[in-house]
Amino acid sequence: MNTQVSRRNFMAMASLTAMGGLFNINKAWALADKPNSKFKGVQIGAITYSFRSMPHDVDKLIQFCIDSNLSAIELMGDSVEEYAGKPKSPIDMAQLFRNARPGQRPQLTDEQKAQMADYNKQVAEWRSTVSMDKFKEVRKKFDKAGISIYAFKPNAFSPTNTDGEVEYGMKVAKVLGATSVTLELPTDPKQTQRLGDLGAKNKVYVGYHNHTQATDTLWDNALAQSPYNSINFDCGHYLAAGGKNTKEALMAFIENKHDRISTMHLKDRTTPEHGAGNLVWGTGDTPIREILLMIRDRKYKFPVSVELEYQIPEGSDAVKEVAKCVAFAKNILMS
C-alpha cells in the first residue's frame, strides 16, 4: 500500500476537516440559541398560565419561552387545543383571567355558565374524534425550539368530563412528551380514584394542585388510591395558609413527599401575618433558596414551575418577569 498521501487527497481531506469544523461551529451556535433552564440538575420551568396577561397562540408561546430562557414547561391546554381546531368559546376566558385580580379566578354570570355548559358539550364531541396529528406538530415545534413539555393542563379532568375526555387529555399529554397531567385537587375522593385508575391505565401521572387549603395530609387519600396519583405542590400557597404550615413544616413536607411530587409550583408568598400576598421573588416569606438547594443537593427529580402571580410592575410584562424568576433560580442553583 502506498503510504504517501497525494496532494489531491490531502486537499480533499483538509476540505472535509474544515467542513466538519464548520459543522461543529454551526451546531454550537444552534445549541447556544436554544433556551436552557436546567441548572445543576434542577429543571426550572413555568406553567404557561404565567403568560395569561399576554394574548398568544402556540408560536407566540414558544417565543415567550425562548425570551424567558425556559427549556421546559407545564402547558395549559387552550393554545394547543385551539391549534388543533377546538371549537371557539363563546366567552373569552383568557380576557376574564387578565381582568381578574392576580391569583383570583374570574366569576361567571348564570347566563355565561349556561353558555359554557353548551360549549363544553361541543368540545366533548370534538375531543372524541380529533386526530393527534396537530398535537404531534406542536410537539415538533417545541422540540425544534429546545423546549420540553413535562406536564399538560387542559380543562378535561372535572367530574363533568367523560372518561373519554379524561383519556383524551392523557393521550395528548403523552403525544406532547409530558409525563403528567395537572388539575386542582378534587374534593370528592371518587374523582381522585377515577382519575388515578385512568392514569394507571394510560401510564400518565395525575398531579393534584393545592391552594391555601393545603395541609400535610391533604393528598394522603388520593396518594393511597393509586401510584399514578401525585402532588402538583404549590409551596407558596402552602405557606400562605398559615397555622401549622410554617417554613419548617414546608421543608419537611417536601422531604417526606418528594417521591410523590410530580411537579412543583414556585412563587414568593407571605404568611398571613404579613398579608398572605404574592410578591416579587426574594421579597416574600417563601424559603425559595432553601427549597431549590434541597432539590439540588438531594437530587430530587421533579421539575419546578415558575407561576407568575404577583403584580407585574409598570413598564414590564409577563415574559420579562418570568425571565427574572428563572434568573433568580439560576443564581441560587449555580452558587
N, C-alpha and C positions, 0 to 999 in steps of 0.2 A: 504494500500500500504506500502511495506517495504521501509522505508526511509534510510536504511543503504546501502551504496554502497559497493558491493563486491570487493574483491581485484582484481579479474579478470576484472570487469567492470571499476574499477579505472585505471588499467594499459591500458585498451583499450582506455579510454578517454584521458589519458595522451599521448598515442601514436598519436591519431588523432590531439590533440592540437599541438604536436611537428611538425607533418606533415603540419598542417596549417601554423605554424610559418615559416617552411622551404619554403612553397609555397609563402608566402608573401615576404620572403627574396629574393627568386628567381625572383619574379615579380619585386621587387625593382631594382635588378641588371639588369633585362631586360630593364626596363624603363631608367635606367642610361646609358645604352649602346646606346640608340637612340638619335639622334640629337635634339636640342631644340633651335630654333632661334626666339621664340616669347618672347619678353621682355616687361613687364608691359603693356600687351595688344596689343603691336605693333608687327605684323608679319613681320619679316625681312626674305626675301627670296633672290633668284637670278634668273636672266634669264640665262638659260644654254648656251647661246651664250658666256657667260663669260669663258667657258671651251673650246672654239674653238681651242686654241693652243695645246690641248692635245687630240689626237685621242681617240675615245671612242665608246662603244656600251651602251645598256641600263644598263647592270650590272656594267660596269666601271663608268657610270654616277652616279649611286646610291652610289657607294663607294666615288666618288668625293664629293657628297653632305654630306655624313657621315663625311668625313675627314674635311669638311669645316664647320661642325656644322650647316647645313641647314636642317630645318624641313619642308620647303615649297619652291616651285619653280614655275617659268614661264618656261614651257618646249618647247624648239624648236622641230620642227617636225621630223627632219631627223632620229635620232636614234630610235625613237619609230615606225616610219613608216618602217624603214629597218627591225626592229624586226618582223613586221607584214608581211614582204615579198614584199615590194615595189621594182619594177624593179631597177636595179643598174644603176646609172647615168653614161653616157659616160665621164663626166667631174668631177673631184674630187673638188667639190665646197669648201669642208672643207679645202683642201690644199690651194686653192686660197685665202680663207679668212686668213689662217695662214700666207701666204706670203704678204698679203696686209698690208699697214700701219695701225696702231691702229685707229679704228673709221672710216676707209675708206672701201667702198665696192669694190671688185675686178671688173675690166672691162673685158668683154668678146670680143673676136675677132668675125668677121662676121661668120666665119666657126663654132666657138663654139656656137654662137647664133642659127644657123641652126640646129646643133646637139641637142641643148636643146629644140628647138621647136618640133622636132620629139619625143624626150624623154618625153616631157610634155603630148603628146597625149597618149603615153603608160601608163603614170601614171594616167591620167584621166580614162582610161579604167579599170585599176586595182582598182582604188578607187570606181568605180561603182559596183564592185562585191565582194570586200573584206569583209570577216567576221569580226565581232567585237571581236571574241574570243581572238585573240592575244593582243588586246588592254586591254581586261579585265585581261589578265595575267600580263601585265605591271602594271596595277593599283594595283594588289595584291602584286607585287614585291615592289613597292614604299610604299604601306600601311604597309607591313611587316617591312620595314626599318624605319618606323616612319616619312615618308616624304609625304606631300600632294602636289597636283598639283593644283594651283589656276588659272593658265592661260595656254593656249596652242597656239603655233605659228607655224602652218605648212604653207608651201607655197601653199595656196589653196584659197586665197581671192582676187586675182587680177581681173581686168576686163576681162582677157582672160580665167579665170576659169569659168566653167559652174555652174549653180545653184546647180547641183548635187554635184559638188566638194565642193562648199561652205557648203552645208548642211552636207556632209560627215565630213568636218573639225569640224563642230559644234557638230555633233553626237559623234565623237571621243572625243572631249573635255568633253562632259558630261559623257562618259564612264570612262574617266580618273579622273573624280571628279572636273574638272575645271568649274568655273562659267563664264569665259570669254575667248574669243579668241583675239589675238592681231595682228596688222599689221601696216605698215606705213600709215599715213593718205592719202587717195587718193585725187587727185586734182579735180576730176570730181564729182560734187555733185550727179550725177545719181548713181555712185557707192556706195556712203555712204547711199543713200536712199535704194538701193537694199540690201546692207548688213544689214542695220537696220531692214528692213522688214523681212529678213530671220532670223535675230537674234530674233525678236519678235515671229516668227513662232516656232522657236526651243527653246525659253526661254534661250538664251545664249547672254551675253553682248559682244559687239564688241568694243574693246579698241583700239583707234587710237593713234599711237605713233608719236611724233614730233622730228624733228631735229632742226637746227637753224632757220628754217622758222617760229618758234613759235611766236605768238603774243597772246594777251589776248583774241582776238576774233577769233582765228584760227579755233576753234572747234564749233563755235556758230551754223553754218548751220547744221552740222551733228547732234548736240545735239537736235536741233529743229525738225529734221526729224523723230526721233524715240527715245522712252525712253530706248531702248536697245543699242543705240549708246552711247559710253562713251569715257573717256580720259585715255590713257596709257601715263601718263605725265612724260616726261624726264626733270627734273628740271635743270640738268647740261647743256643740250643743250639750254634750255630756256635762262639761264644766259649768255652763250657764244655768244648768238645772239647780245647782246649789245643793244644800243639805249634805248628804253623805258623799256627794260627788266632788270630792276635793282633788287637788292636783296629785296627791299621793295615791288616792283611790284610782284616778285615771291611769297613772303609770302602772299600777298593779293590775288593772283590768287588761291593759294591752299585753302585759307579760303573761297573764293567766290564759288569755283567749287568743293569743297570736296565731295559733294553728287553725282557728275557725274564722279569722278575719280574712275575707277575700279582697276587700278594698277599704281604704280609709279616706275620709274627708277631713281636710285640714283647714282650719280658719282660726283667727285670733279673737275669741270672745272673752268678755269679762264675767266675773262671778256676779250673782245677784246683788251682793253688797256694793259692787262697783257699777251697777246698772244693767248687767247682762247684755251689753252692747256688742256689735260686730265692729271691730276696729282694724285699722291698718296693721299689717303684721309687725310684731315687735313692740306694740303699744298696748296690748291686752294682757289677759291673765293666762291664756293657754300656754303651757310649757313647750313651745314649739321646738326649741333647741334640744331639750331633754328627750322629747319624743323621737325626733329624727336621729339623734345619736344612738338611742336604744335600738331603733330599727337597723341602723348601720352596723353597730358593734355586735349585735346578736344575730345578724344576718337573717332577719325576718324577710319573707319573700313577697308580701303583699305590696301593691303599688299605693302611693299616697297621692290623692287628688286635691289640687287647689280648688276650693269652692269659694268664689268671689262673692261675698255678700255684704261687705262694708260699702259705705257711700263712696262712690267714685269722686275723687277731687275734681274741682273745676279745672278745665283745661286738659284733663286726662281722658282716658277711655278704658274699656274693659281689657283690651289687648295689652295696653301699657301696664295696667295694674297686675294682670296675671303674670306678665314678664317679670315684674318686680318681685312677686311672690316666688317665682321659680328661682330667681337670682338669690333671694333671701335664703331659700332652702339650700342652694348650691354652696353658698358661703359657709353655712353651718357644716354640711356634709364633707366638704373638702378641707375643713380645718384640721 
